[in-house]
Every structure is written in C-alpha cells, then in structure tokens.
Amino acid sequence: MKKLLITVITSIAAIVCACAETPADENKSNNETASETTASVVSETEKEVTKVDYKALGKPLVALTFDDGPNTTTTVQVLDVLEEYGVRGSFFLVGDNINEQTEAVVKRAYDMGCEINNHSKTHSYMNQMTAEEISAEVTFVSDKVKEITGEGTKFFRPPYIAVNDTMYENIDMPFIAGVGCNDWDNAVSADERAEKTIEQVKDGTIILLHDSYGNFKTVQALKTIIPELQAQGYEFVTVSELFEARDIEISSDDTGLYTHLEK
C-alpha cells in the first residue's frame, strides 16, 4: 500500500507593471488610467494572496465538484450560479470535451478561483485498460489544463468510480469519489437532486454533480443546494482546500478514494 505524503502547493501569480513615456497633453488622462489600473491590480493581488485558514475558521466545510465538462452551455450556467452565490467549485474535466470553444470556459472557472481537475480523456472504464493507456488518458487532460491555466491537475476522479491497482500505480494523484444524487439521470427532478444531496452532506463532504451538456436540472438544483447549505453554516471550499483543512497531504502515492474527509 502507498502512504499519504506530500504538501499542498499553492501558487501565487507575480504581477509586473511596465511604464511608458507619454506626451505632456496625455499625462493627466494616462495618470488617472494608471491609478485606476494600479488600484485594480493591487486589489486582484490582495485577492490572490489572501489565504483563508479554513481549519481555524471552525465552520463545517463542503466541496462542490462537477464531472464531465467542459461545455459552452451547462458549465457556463453552473459558473453563473457559483458566481451569484459567491462560491467556488472543483471541475473534473473530460479531455475529449476540451476544444477551442470550451477553453475559454475552463479559463473563466480557473480565474474565478475554481479548481480544475482530471476525469480522463475519454471517460472509459480505465480499470480495463493497460498501464500505458491509463497514463495516456490522464496525461492528456493534465497537459491540456496546463496549457489553459498554467498548472496541471491535482486530483483524479475515476470514470464510473471504477478503480484497480494498475490505475493507482499509474496515476500520480489522489482519487476522488463523492456523494451523488444520480443527477446524470434525467428522470431525477431538480428538487430530488437537491434534497438527496443536502441530506447526505456533513462536515467534510465532497459533493459529486455533473455539468454535462444539457444537464439543466442540476443547475436548478444548485440554486437550492447552495443557499440551504450556506444557511446551515457550511463554507464551500475546493478539494485542495478541504485536504489542507484536514491536514491531508496531496500525495502521488495516495491509494485512498475520498468522499468524506473527517476531522
């Protein structure tokens, strides 16, 4: 068995400001623009470097995660809801859905502070694949995400939550499961999705939802799930933040399959 090791690595972007000479009659307007820009940059920098100690915060934590995107419809609607309620989620991408149109959606999620993770290239049963095929599935997504965001993926969700030893040996990320509500099934109403999700949540839960194309009932369910859990005192965090709050190091040797992260 592999052991939990490692450190959660937080990257902080550096900002470089360049100044250029301008004609005298443009100095005033340009100086005003520069001041506004500087204020905006400082604000953004402070936002990026401010790190919340969720462990010390003492509130119950929950991580919203979404599978099977990205796309230019449902993923966008999910991001709109997250933005409306001021929360962030973690998106587990299918590589075959990443293209010129959806790259902008991934970048928007990342810029909002959401976490971008790995759900394989083809969403196939990887427990039936060779070691080489498994590595290729995961590397494809991680490389694509790095091209878009500047960093690779930290966590992996196995398609169909089907796993075996060969997958653990060839995927250098912790495996994430989560509590679901069968929201991949169109027969399940938005109200049923919300009710089933909320009743399963406890401190440290990872919620598994789907932002797959056309899954609008989950978008509707989110408008119940988020405010209800907020009313119950829950703080929404990314998967990385949940691991850090629980003092679980992100390890390439991890053989867990995480749904609830207990204190």
C-alpha positions as semicolon CSV with decimal commas, in nm:
position;residue;x (nm);y (nm);z (nm)
1;M;0,000;0,000;0,000
2;K;0,114;0,352;-0,073
3;K;0,121;0,613;0,202
4;L;-0,023;0,963;0,228
5;L;0,272;1,203;0,197
6;I;0,318;1,544;0,044
7;T;0,237;1,905;0,058
8;V;-0,043;2,110;-0,086
9;I;0,128;2,359;-0,311
10;T;-0,029;2,699;-0,354
11;S;0,087;2,904;-0,647
12;I;0,082;3,283;-0,635
13;A;0,096;3,478;-0,958
14;A;0,354;3,759;-0,991
15;I;0,248;4,089;-1,142
16;V;0,482;4,304;-1,345
17;C;0,397;4,666;-1,422
18;A;0,558;4,846;-1,714
19;C;0,558;5,223;-1,753
20;A;0,599;5,412;-2,080
21;E;0,660;5,780;-2,152
22;T;0,366;5,978;-2,291
23;P;0,327;6,323;-2,443
24;A;0,258;6,607;-2,197
25;D;-0,103;6,662;-2,311
26;E;-0,183;6,299;-2,236
27;N;-0,022;6,286;-1,892
28;K;-0,336;6,365;-1,691
29;S;-0,566;6,110;-1,852
30;N;-0,298;5,845;-1,862
31;N;-0,206;5,906;-1,498
32;E;-0,570;5,869;-1,400
33;T;-0,594;5,547;-1,601
34;A;-0,270;5,424;-1,445
35;S;-0,404;5,494;-1,097
36;E;-0,723;5,305;-1,168
37;T;-0,525;5,016;-1,317
38;T;-0,286;5,009;-1,022
39;A;-0,576;5,001;-0,777
40;S;-0,730;4,716;-0,974
41;V;-0,400;4,527;-0,982
42;V;-0,345;4,573;-0,609
43;S;-0,697;4,458;-0,539
44;E;-0,653;4,148;-0,754
45;T;-0,314;4,077;-0,597
46;E;-0,456;4,100;-0,247
47;K;-0,738;3,871;-0,351
48;E;-0,492;3,613;-0,484
49;V;-0,251;3,615;-0,191
50;T;-0,515;3,621;0,083
51;K;-0,531;3,268;0,215
52;V;-0,811;3,158;0,442
53;D;-0,726;2,919;0,723
54;Y;-1,040;2,706;0,697
55;K;-0,924;2,483;0,980
56;A;-0,905;2,780;1,216
57;L;-1,232;2,920;1,080
58;G;-1,418;2,647;1,263
59;K;-1,706;2,622;1,017
60;P;-1,826;2,295;0,860
61;L;-1,676;2,253;0,513
62;V;-1,815;2,112;0,190
63;A;-1,666;2,081;-0,160
64;L;-1,882;2,112;-0,470
65;T;-1,742;1,910;-0,760
66;F;-1,861;1,872;-1,118
67;D;-1,790;1,598;-1,372
68;D;-1,798;1,557;-1,750
69;G;-1,745;1,913;-1,873
70;P;-1,640;2,142;-2,010
71;N;-1,905;2,270;-2,249
72;T;-2,039;2,609;-2,351
73;T;-2,389;2,560;-2,207
74;T;-2,429;2,378;-1,875
75;T;-2,077;2,454;-1,750
76;V;-2,138;2,823;-1,815
77;Q;-2,472;2,806;-1,631
78;V;-2,307;2,634;-1,335
79;L;-2,039;2,905;-1,322
80;D;-2,310;3,172;-1,331
81;V;-2,477;3,015;-1,025
82;L;-2,146;2,981;-0,838
83;E;-2,070;3,344;-0,912
84;E;-2,418;3,451;-0,799
85;Y;-2,371;3,290;-0,456
86;G;-2,002;3,373;-0,422
87;V;-1,876;3,015;-0,401
88;R;-1,619;2,809;-0,590
89;G;-1,623;2,452;-0,711
90;S;-1,385;2,191;-0,845
91;F;-1,431;2,076;-1,205
92;F;-1,321;1,730;-1,320
93;L;-1,275;1,759;-1,695
94;V;-1,310;1,502;-1,973
95;G;-1,029;1,563;-2,218
96;D;-1,234;1,499;-2,531
97;N;-1,458;1,792;-2,432
98;I;-1,171;2,040;-2,428
99;N;-1,158;2,237;-2,754
100;E;-1,119;2,592;-2,884
101;Q;-1,472;2,684;-2,773
102;T;-1,455;2,535;-2,424
103;E;-1,104;2,654;-2,336
104;A;-1,247;2,997;-2,252
105;V;-1,496;2,834;-2,015
106;V;-1,217;2,648;-1,836
107;K;-1,018;2,970;-1,808
108;R;-1,319;3,151;-1,663
109;A;-1,364;2,879;-1,399
110;Y;-0,995;2,897;-1,309
111;D;-0,998;3,277;-1,290
112;M;-1,299;3,258;-1,056
113;G;-1,086;3,054;-0,816
114;C;-1,235;2,718;-0,905
115;E;-1,009;2,414;-0,916
116;I;-0,956;2,228;-1,244
117;N;-0,905;1,854;-1,210
118;N;-0,886;1,533;-1,410
119;H;-1,163;1,292;-1,519
120;S;-0,973;1,113;-1,801
121;K;-0,963;1,179;-2,174
122;T;-1,241;0,952;-2,295
123;H;-1,446;0,871;-1,983
124;S;-1,399;0,499;-2,036
125;Y;-1,363;0,211;-1,790
126;M;-0,998;0,262;-1,707
127;N;-0,987;-0,048;-1,486
128;Q;-0,997;-0,241;-1,813
129;M;-0,700;-0,056;-1,966
130;T;-0,328;-0,125;-1,980
131;A;-0,082;0,084;-1,779
132;E;0,017;0,274;-2,094
133;E;-0,345;0,351;-2,184
134;I;-0,419;0,471;-1,832
135;S;-0,120;0,706;-1,832
136;A;-0,215;0,845;-2,173
137;E;-0,573;0,917;-2,058
138;V;-0,459;1,115;-1,756
139;T;-0,160;1,291;-1,912
140;F;-0,373;1,422;-2,199
141;V;-0,607;1,606;-1,961
142;S;-0,333;1,735;-1,733
143;D;-0,137;1,873;-2,028
144;K;-0,445;2,043;-2,174
145;V;-0,532;2,201;-1,841
146;K;-0,176;2,325;-1,800
147;E;-0,190;2,487;-2,145
148;I;-0,502;2,677;-2,043
149;T;-0,436;2,765;-1,679
150;G;-0,061;2,734;-1,636
151;E;-0,084;2,446;-1,390
152;G;-0,171;2,080;-1,416
153;T;-0,437;1,881;-1,234
154;K;-0,408;1,782;-0,865
155;F;-0,686;1,527;-0,825
156;F;-0,839;1,248;-1,033
157;R;-1,193;1,115;-1,041
158;P;-1,216;0,770;-1,198
159;P;-1,493;0,733;-1,457
160;Y;-1,780;0,533;-1,305
161;I;-1,572;0,529;-0,983
162;A;-1,418;0,208;-1,120
163;V;-1,064;0,151;-0,990
164;N;-0,795;-0,115;-0,968
165;D;-0,431;-0,146;-0,864
166;T;-0,300;-0,068;-1,213
167;M;-0,475;0,269;-1,201
168;Y;-0,331;0,354;-0,860
169;E;0,016;0,256;-0,980
170;N;-0,002;0,477;-1,290
171;I;-0,198;0,784;-1,177
172;D;0,002;1,017;-0,954
173;M;-0,293;1,196;-0,794
174;P;-0,535;1,123;-0,511
175;F;-0,863;0,963;-0,628
176;I;-1,186;1,150;-0,550
177;A;-1,535;0,997;-0,531
178;G;-1,811;1,192;-0,353
179;V;-2,177;1,175;-0,259
180;G;-2,408;1,187;-0,559
181;C;-2,778;1,222;-0,636
182;N;-2,796;1,033;-0,969
183;D;-2,807;1,368;-1,145
184;W;-2,685;1,201;-1,463
185;D;-3,037;1,055;-1,489
186;N;-3,280;1,299;-1,649
187;A;-3,568;1,125;-1,472
188;V;-3,443;1,265;-1,140
189;S;-3,603;1,604;-1,083
190;A;-3,418;1,916;-0,971
191;D;-3,594;1,903;-0,634
192;E;-3,499;1,537;-0,585
193;R;-3,137;1,614;-0,672
194;A;-3,125;1,898;-0,421
195;E;-3,298;1,703;-0,143
196;K;-3,082;1,392;-0,182
197;T;-2,762;1,597;-0,192
198;I;-2,842;1,809;0,113
199;E;-2,945;1,510;0,327
200;Q;-2,608;1,339;0,264
201;V;-2,386;1,636;0,348
202;K;-2,185;1,651;0,668
203;D;-1,870;1,838;0,766
204;G;-1,600;1,740;0,512
205;T;-1,828;1,606;0,237
206;I;-1,734;1,610;-0,131
207;I;-2,047;1,654;-0,344
208;L;-2,043;1,485;-0,685
209;L;-2,256;1,656;-0,951
210;H;-2,241;1,672;-1,331
211;D;-2,212;1,975;-1,558
212;S;-2,253;1,758;-1,866
213;Y;-2,416;1,907;-2,175
214;G;-2,786;1,981;-2,125
215;N;-2,797;1,887;-1,755
216;F;-3,004;2,192;-1,663
217;K;-3,183;2,021;-1,372
218;T;-2,856;2,020;-1,180
219;V;-2,818;2,393;-1,247
220;Q;-3,165;2,438;-1,095
221;A;-3,078;2,211;-0,803
222;L;-2,771;2,420;-0,723
223;K;-2,997;2,717;-0,656
224;T;-3,143;2,518;-0,367
225;I;-2,831;2,330;-0,254
226;I;-2,600;2,629;-0,215
227;P;-2,823;2,870;-0,017
228;E;-2,956;2,588;0,203
229;L;-2,608;2,470;0,299
230;Q;-2,497;2,829;0,349
231;A;-2,795;2,877;0,583
232;Q;-2,677;2,570;0,775
233;G;-2,338;2,737;0,821
234;Y;-2,134;2,548;0,563
235;E;-1,832;2,705;0,393
236;F;-1,773;2,600;0,032
237;V;-1,412;2,511;-0,049
238;T;-1,215;2,349;-0,328
239;V;-1,091;1,992;-0,293
240;S;-0,737;2,119;-0,228
241;E;-0,861;2,348;0,047
242;L;-1,056;2,062;0,205
243;F;-0,744;1,843;0,206
244;E;-0,542;2,122;0,363
245;A;-0,804;2,190;0,629
246;R;-0,795;1,822;0,721
247;D;-0,413;1,809;0,723
248;I;-0,411;1,551;0,443
249;E;-0,109;1,593;0,217
250;I;-0,165;1,565;-0,158
251;S;0,041;1,260;-0,249
252;S;0,122;1,076;-0,569
253;D;0,134;0,760;-0,355
254;D;-0,217;0,800;-0,213
255;T;-0,441;0,494;-0,251
256;G;-0,749;0,647;-0,093
257;L;-1,084;0,707;-0,264
258;Y;-1,225;1,013;-0,092
259;T;-1,589;1,101;-0,027
260;H;-1,587;1,244;0,327
261;L;-1,278;1,397;0,488
262;E;-1,325;1,365;0,860
263;K;-1,158;1,594;1,112
